[in-house]
Amino acid sequence: MIEDDDRPTGGNDPTIVDGERLATGTEAVLRRDALGIVESTLRAVRPERLLEGVLCRRGEEVIVGDRRYDLSTVEDVYVLGSGKGSVALVEGVLDRLGGTVTRALAVEKRGGHDGAERTRGDQASTGSEPPEGPASGTDRPELTVLEADHPVPTAASRAAAAAVLELAREAGPADLVIVPITGGTSALLAAPEGVSLEELAATTEALLAAGAPVEELNAVRKHLSRIKGGRLVREIEPARTVGLIVVDEVAGEPWGPTVPDPTTYGTATAALDRHGLADAVPESVADRLAAGVRGELPETPTRLDADIHNVVLATAATLCSAAADAAAERGYRPLVLSTTIEGESREVGVVHGGIAREARERGRPAEPPCVLVSGGETTVTVTGDGVGGPNQETALGFARTVDGLDGVVGAFLDTDGTDGPTDVAGAVVDGSTAGRCRECGLDIPAALEENDATSLLEALGDAVRLDGPSTNLMDLRLVVVDDGR
């Protein structure tokens, strides 16, 4: 039996809500270990840790990666953050730079932090000397936090984008603008160009319902925006720009409003065609993309001549490596299956269930006790009007496949803490889950058909919620397999 280790006790650590209750049943030990590995993994990639060795102030220099910025040549430092979990990341930047920063703004998903739109400030920094820790002996500047909506942009998203653009345009040639970016920014910062906000929202909804991968969704949104695909840098110029990017796209490449964009109007129209949406999106959207294909509109920049330095803080590979390390610390053999898994969520669950069965019964691709790890981002093709999310559907697909199999537990979570349009991060399931459904009169196939995974998982008590700061690194999938001894 795997021995337990220390579990986090609050503070700034992300934790699983009601973890003791979730770690019960016939697979209580494996459930406890799975949830413990999740918490250890999320602690390893929390925002302040991602900044270690990347950002600090040393004397009269700000050091970002391999670049140094002489503060004697800088008049003002601005911090413009956006994305799910961006408040914690921006606060980490402020802790490290202290009084160096003039103004700071973060755009967060509605309900994704501990308050509504407000200003934070006058908090003293403490900790060790850079580069290992925060700047000491200085006061942090005020942090203005704006809430916006995800995954479909709203008027709040448009207002947030306007605030970011206004502050970006204030920067002068002697200023430095630091832009921490996490996943969700494309919806949270809505600056539609050539279409209305309502038309942009309708296009987003159509692509989401069709199960389009985030890369295709973003290719369309970039070509309907004044801020995405590197265009924010043009608003910041002539100031110097630093992008601090948490990558939440399967390709693992830096992206966002400070990064040049290799996609084209043709990429966007091809995405619509691939999902049969060419005639389903608003006419203004189709017309604008068509005009871009004809060369009548400027493309998003494929290169930026500005003084810009983009640094990747983490990817799905970072997440999966942390999970593998956490599994090894608990005595399991870790195996990272892939960091780039995409596809229909429930089918990905079926595949993981099949691999779990193979490991349990035949000792391959890893010999138990083992933990199989994967990352990436799956999608849901919407066929019903229930409440759920990709990781919850993955969990149900897995549960059907391992029905009746002992010694196997699967934990499937969105690392930002919100799986789909819910406050549920995901689920923990095992070989008893399908049987418990039958005992309760619940139907997994029906729940999947109606995209109503949340209702079923809540009824079973297998839904997982997170508390505390999280880092958006897409999906984390863990399959814990015991050796039966």
C-alpha positions in Angstrom: 0.0 0.0 0.0 1.3 3.5 -0.8 2.1 5.5 2.2 0.4 8.9 2.5 2.4 12.1 2.6 1.8 15.6 3.8 -1.2 17.3 2.3 -1.3 21.1 1.8 -3.0 23.1 4.6 -4.3 26.2 2.9 -2.6 29.5 2.5 -1.6 30.2 -1.1 -1.6 26.5 -2.0 -4.3 25.2 -4.4 -6.3 22.5 -2.6 -9.1 20.0 -3.4 -12.4 21.0 -1.7 -13.7 18.2 0.5 -10.8 15.9 -0.3 -11.4 13.6 2.6 -14.9 12.7 1.5 -13.7 12.2 -2.1 -11.0 9.7 -0.8 -13.5 7.1 0.3 -15.1 3.9 -1.0 -13.6 0.7 -2.2 -10.6 2.5 -3.8 -10.1 4.9 -0.9 -6.3 4.5 -0.9 -5.9 5.1 -4.6 -8.3 8.0 -4.5 -6.3 9.6 -1.7 -3.1 9.2 -3.7 -4.6 10.5 -6.9 -6.0 13.6 -5.2 -2.7 14.1 -3.3 -0.8 13.9 -6.6 -3.1 16.5 -8.1 -2.5 18.9 -5.2 1.2 18.4 -5.3 1.2 19.0 -9.1 -0.8 22.2 -8.8 1.5 23.5 -6.0 4.5 22.9 -8.3 3.1 25.1 -11.0 1.5 27.8 -9.0 2.2 31.3 -10.4 4.9 32.4 -8.0 6.9 29.3 -8.6 6.8 29.7 -12.4 8.5 33.1 -11.9 11.4 31.7 -10.0 14.6 32.0 -12.1 12.7 34.1 -14.7 12.0 37.5 -13.2 13.6 39.5 -10.4 15.0 42.9 -9.5 18.6 43.0 -8.6 19.9 46.4 -7.6 19.0 48.9 -10.4 18.2 46.2 -12.9 15.1 44.2 -13.8 16.1 40.8 -15.0 13.7 38.8 -17.3 15.2 35.5 -18.5 18.4 36.3 -20.3 17.7 40.1 -20.6 18.5 42.9 -18.3 16.7 46.2 -18.2 18.6 49.1 -16.6 16.2 51.0 -14.5 18.1 54.2 -15.0 16.8 54.1 -18.6 13.2 53.3 -17.6 10.7 56.0 -16.5 7.7 53.9 -15.7 7.0 50.2 -15.5 3.4 49.0 -16.3 2.0 45.5 -15.7 -0.9 44.4 -17.9 -2.1 40.9 -17.1 -5.0 38.8 -18.4 -6.3 35.3 -18.3 -7.7 32.7 -15.9 -5.6 32.8 -12.8 -3.8 36.0 -14.0 -4.4 37.8 -10.7 -2.1 35.4 -8.9 0.5 35.7 -11.6 0.4 39.5 -11.7 0.7 39.6 -7.9 3.8 37.3 -8.2 5.3 39.9 -10.6 4.5 42.7 -8.1 6.0 40.8 -5.3 9.3 40.4 -7.2 9.5 43.9 -8.5 7.9 45.8 -5.6 8.0 49.6 -5.9 9.6 49.4 -9.4 6.1 49.1 -10.9 4.1 52.3 -11.5 0.7 50.8 -12.4 -0.7 47.3 -12.6 -3.9 45.9 -14.1 -5.2 42.3 -14.2 -8.2 41.0 -16.1 -9.6 37.8 -14.5 -12.5 35.5 -15.3 -15.6 36.4 -13.4 -15.6 34.6 -10.1 -12.0 33.5 -10.6 -10.6 35.4 -7.6 -11.6 36.6 -4.2 -13.6 39.7 -5.1 -15.2 41.9 -7.7 -13.7 44.8 -9.6 -11.5 46.6 -7.2 -8.1 48.0 -6.5 -5.5 46.3 -4.3 -2.4 48.0 -2.9 -0.1 49.1 -0.1 1.0 45.5 0.6 4.6 45.2 1.7 6.7 42.5 0.0 8.7 40.1 2.0 10.9 37.1 1.2 14.4 36.2 0.2 16.7 38.2 -2.0 16.3 38.0 -5.8 16.5 36.0 -8.0 15.3 33.3 -5.6 12.5 35.4 -4.1 10.6 38.7 -4.1 12.0 42.2 -3.9 12.3 43.1 -0.3 11.9 46.4 1.5 9.5 48.0 -1.0 5.8 48.5 -1.2 3.7 47.0 -4.0 1.8 49.5 -6.2 -2.0 49.3 -6.5 -3.4 46.4 -8.5 -6.6 47.1 -10.4 -8.6 43.9 -11.0 -11.3 43.7 -13.6 -13.6 40.8 -14.1 -14.7 39.6 -17.6 -16.4 36.6 -19.0 -15.3 33.3 -20.5 -15.6 31.4 -22.8 -18.0 33.7 -24.6 -17.1 37.4 -24.5 -19.5 40.0 -23.1 -19.7 43.7 -22.6 -17.5 43.2 -19.5 -14.8 41.6 -21.8 -15.0 44.6 -24.1 -14.7 47.0 -21.2 -11.7 45.1 -19.9 -10.0 45.2 -23.4 -10.6 49.0 -23.5 -8.9 49.4 -20.1 -5.9 47.4 -21.2 -5.6 49.4 -24.5 -5.9 52.7 -22.7 -3.1 51.8 -20.3 -1.0 50.4 -23.1 -1.3 53.6 -25.1 -0.1 55.6 -22.0 3.3 54.0 -22.2 6.1 56.1 -23.7 9.4 55.4 -25.3 11.3 55.2 -22.0 8.8 52.9 -20.4 8.7 49.1 -19.9 5.4 47.2 -20.2 5.2 43.6 -18.7 2.4 41.5 -19.9 1.6 38.3 -18.0 -0.8 36.2 -20.1 -2.6 33.0 -19.2 -5.3 31.0 -21.0 -8.7 32.5 -21.4 -7.3 35.9 -22.6 -8.9 35.6 -26.0 -12.4 35.8 -24.5 -11.6 38.1 -21.5 -10.1 40.8 -23.8 -12.7 41.5 -26.5 -11.8 44.3 -28.9 -13.8 43.3 -32.0 -12.8 44.8 -35.3 -15.2 44.9 -38.3 -17.9 43.0 -36.4 -20.1 43.7 -33.4 -19.5 42.2 -29.9 -22.7 40.2 -30.4 -21.5 38.8 -33.7 -18.2 37.9 -32.2 -20.0 36.1 -29.3 -22.2 34.2 -31.7 -19.2 33.0 -33.7 -17.4 31.9 -30.5 -20.5 30.0 -29.4 -20.8 28.2 -32.8 -17.2 27.1 -32.7 -17.4 25.9 -29.1 -20.6 23.9 -29.8 -19.0 22.3 -32.8 -16.1 21.1 -30.7 -13.4 23.2 -32.5 -10.0 22.9 -31.0 -8.7 26.1 -29.3 -6.1 26.7 -32.0 -8.9 26.9 -34.6 -11.1 29.0 -32.4 -8.2 31.4 -31.8 -7.4 31.6 -35.5 -10.8 33.0 -36.1 -10.9 35.3 -33.1 -7.5 36.8 -34.0 -8.8 38.0 -37.3 -11.7 39.7 -35.7 -9.8 41.6 -33.1 -7.8 44.8 -32.6 -5.7 43.3 -29.8 -5.0 39.6 -30.5 -2.3 38.0 -32.6 0.5 40.5 -31.6 -1.6 43.6 -32.2 -1.3 44.7 -28.5 2.4 45.3 -29.1 1.6 47.9 -31.7 -0.5 49.7 -29.1 2.3 49.6 -26.6 5.0 50.9 -29.0 7.4 52.7 -28.7 7.7 51.3 -25.1 9.5 48.1 -24.6 7.4 45.0 -24.0 8.0 41.8 -22.0 5.5 39.0 -22.4 5.3 36.3 -19.6 3.2 33.5 -21.1 1.6 30.5 -19.6 0.9 28.4 -22.7 -2.5 26.7 -22.8 -2.4 25.5 -26.4 -1.6 21.9 -27.2 1.2 22.9 -29.7 3.1 24.3 -26.7 4.2 27.4 -28.6 3.9 31.0 -27.2 0.7 32.8 -28.2 -1.3 35.8 -27.2 -1.5 39.6 -27.8 2.3 40.0 -27.6 3.2 37.2 -30.0 3.4 37.3 -33.8 0.7 35.2 -35.4 1.4 32.6 -38.1 -2.3 32.1 -38.9 -4.0 33.9 -41.7 -7.5 34.8 -42.8 -7.4 31.6 -44.9 -6.7 29.6 -41.7 -9.7 31.2 -40.1 -12.1 30.4 -43.1 -10.7 26.9 -43.3 -11.6 26.3 -39.6 -15.2 27.4 -40.2 -15.4 25.2 -43.3 -14.0 22.2 -41.4 -16.8 22.4 -38.9 -19.6 23.3 -41.4 -20.0 26.8 -40.0 -19.3 28.9 -43.1 -23.0 29.7 -43.4 -23.8 29.5 -39.7 -21.7 32.5 -38.5 -23.0 36.1 -38.8 -22.8 37.5 -42.3 -20.4 40.2 -41.2 -18.0 37.7 -39.9 -18.0 35.7 -43.1 -17.6 38.9 -45.1 -14.7 40.2 -43.1 -12.8 36.9 -43.3 -13.5 36.7 -47.1 -12.2 40.3 -47.5 -9.0 39.3 -45.6 -8.5 36.3 -47.9 -8.8 38.6 -50.9 -6.0 40.7 -49.4 -8.3 43.7 -48.7 -7.4 43.7 -45.0 -4.1 43.7 -43.2 -3.0 40.3 -41.7 -2.1 39.8 -38.1 1.7 40.5 -37.8 3.9 37.5 -38.6 6.8 39.4 -37.1 7.2 42.3 -34.8 10.0 44.9 -35.2 9.3 46.3 -31.7 11.6 45.9 -28.7 9.8 42.8 -27.3 10.9 39.8 -25.2 8.4 36.9 -24.8 9.2 34.3 -22.2 7.3 31.0 -21.8 6.7 30.3 -18.1 5.1 26.9 -18.5 3.4 24.4 -20.8 1.5 21.2 -20.5 4.9 19.4 -20.5 5.7 21.4 -17.3 2.5 20.2 -15.7 2.9 16.5 -16.7 6.6 16.5 -15.5 5.4 17.9 -12.1 2.7 15.2 -11.9 5.2 12.4 -12.7 7.6 13.7 -10.0 4.7 13.8 -7.5 3.7 10.2 -8.4 7.3 9.0 -7.9 7.5 10.7 -4.5 4.5 8.5 -3.5 6.2 5.3 -4.6 4.5 4.9 -8.0 6.2 4.3 -11.4 5.2 7.3 -13.4 4.6 7.2 -17.2 3.8 10.3 -19.2 1.6 9.0 -22.1 1.5 12.4 -23.9 1.4 16.1 -23.2 -0.5 16.9 -26.4 -3.7 14.9 -26.4 -6.7 16.3 -28.2 -10.0 14.9 -29.4 -13.6 14.2 -28.3 -13.5 14.2 -24.5 -15.5 11.0 -23.8 -13.5 9.1 -26.4 -10.2 10.2 -24.8 -11.7 8.8 -21.5 -12.4 5.5 -23.2 -8.8 5.3 -24.5 -7.4 6.0 -21.0 -9.7 3.4 -19.6 -8.4 0.8 -22.1 -4.8 1.7 -21.2 -5.6 1.4 -17.5 -7.1 -2.1 -18.0 -4.0 -3.1 -20.0 -1.7 -1.9 -17.2 -3.7 -3.6 -14.5 -4.1 -6.9 -16.2 -0.9 -7.2 -18.3 1.6 -4.8 -16.8 2.0 -2.6 -19.9 2.7 0.1 -20.9 3.8 0.4 -17.2 4.0 -2.2 -14.5 1.8 -1.4 -11.4 1.9 0.3 -9.0 2.0 3.1 -11.6 0.5 6.4 -12.5 -0.2 7.2 -16.1 -0.2 10.9 -16.9 -1.4 12.9 -19.8 -2.0 16.5 -20.7 -3.4 18.5 -23.6 -7.0 19.8 -24.2 -10.0 17.8 -25.3 -13.2 19.2 -26.7 -16.9 18.4 -26.5 -19.3 18.3 -29.4 -22.5 19.7 -27.9 -25.6 17.5 -28.6 -27.7 18.4 -25.5 -28.5 21.2 -23.2 -27.1 19.9 -19.9 -24.3 21.2 -17.7 -20.8 19.7 -17.9 -17.3 20.1 -19.3 -14.6 18.3 -21.2 -12.9 16.7 -18.2 -16.1 15.6 -16.7 -17.0 13.8 -19.9 -13.6 12.3 -20.1 -14.2 10.9 -16.6 -17.5 9.3 -17.6 -15.9 7.8 -20.7 -13.2 6.3 -18.5 -15.7 5.1 -15.9 -17.7 3.1 -18.5 -14.5 1.5 -19.8 -13.2 0.3 -16.4 -16.6 -0.8 -15.1 -16.0 -3.5 -12.5 -12.2 -3.3 -12.6 -10.6 -3.0 -9.2 -7.3 -1.3 -8.4 -7.8 1.6 -10.8 -8.7 5.3 -10.2 -8.8 8.1 -12.7 -8.6 11.9 -11.9 -9.5 14.3 -14.7 -9.3 18.0 -14.1 -9.0 21.4 -15.8 -6.1 23.0 -14.0 -7.7 26.4 -14.0 -10.4 25.0 -11.7 -13.4 25.5 -14.0 -14.2 22.7 -16.4 -16.5 24.2 -19.1 -19.1 26.7 -17.9 -19.1 25.2 -14.4 -17.4 25.7 -11.0 -16.4 22.1 -11.1 -12.8 21.3 -12.0 -13.4 17.7 -13.0 -13.9 14.4 -11.4 -12.3 11.4 -9.7 -13.8 8.0 -10.7 -13.0 4.3 -10.5 -14.2 0.8 -11.4 -17.2 1.2 -9.0 -18.5 4.4 -10.6 -20.6 2.8 -13.3 -22.1 0.3 -10.8 -23.0 3.0 -8.4 -24.7 4.9 -11.2 -26.9 1.9 -11.9 -27.7 1.5 -8.2 -28.8 5.2 -8.1 -30.8 5.0 -11.3 -28.3 7.2 -13.2 -27.4 6.7 -16.8 -23.9 7.5 -18.1 -24.8 7.3 -21.8 -27.8 9.5 -21.3 -25.7 12.1 -19.4 -23.2 12.2 -22.2 -25.9 12.5 -24.8 -27.3 15.5 -23.0 -23.9 16.9 -22.1 -25.0 16.7 -18.4 -22.0 15.2 -16.8 -22.0 17.7 -13.8 -25.5 16.6 -12.6 -24.5 12.9 -12.6 -21.1 13.4 -11.0 -22.6 15.7 -8.3 -25.2 13.1 -7.5 -22.5 10.4 -7.1 -20.3 12.7 -5.1 -17.4 12.4 -7.5 -17.2 16.0 -8.8 -14.0 17.7 -7.8 -13.7 21.4 -7.0 -10.5 23.4 -6.4 -9.8 26.2 -3.9 -6.9 28.6 -4.0 -4.8 30.1 -6.9 -4.5 27.9 -10.0 -2.5 28.0 -13.1 -4.2 27.4 -16.5 -2.2 24.6 -18.1 -5.2 22.8 -19.8 -6.2 19.3 -18.8 -4.5 17.1 -16.3 -5.3 13.4 -16.5 -4.0 10.9 -13.9 -4.7 7.1 -13.9 -3.5 5.4 -10.8 -3.1 1.6 -11.1 -2.4 -0.6 -8.1 -0.6 -4.0 -8.2 -3.2 -5.8 -6.2 -1.0 -6.6 -3.3 
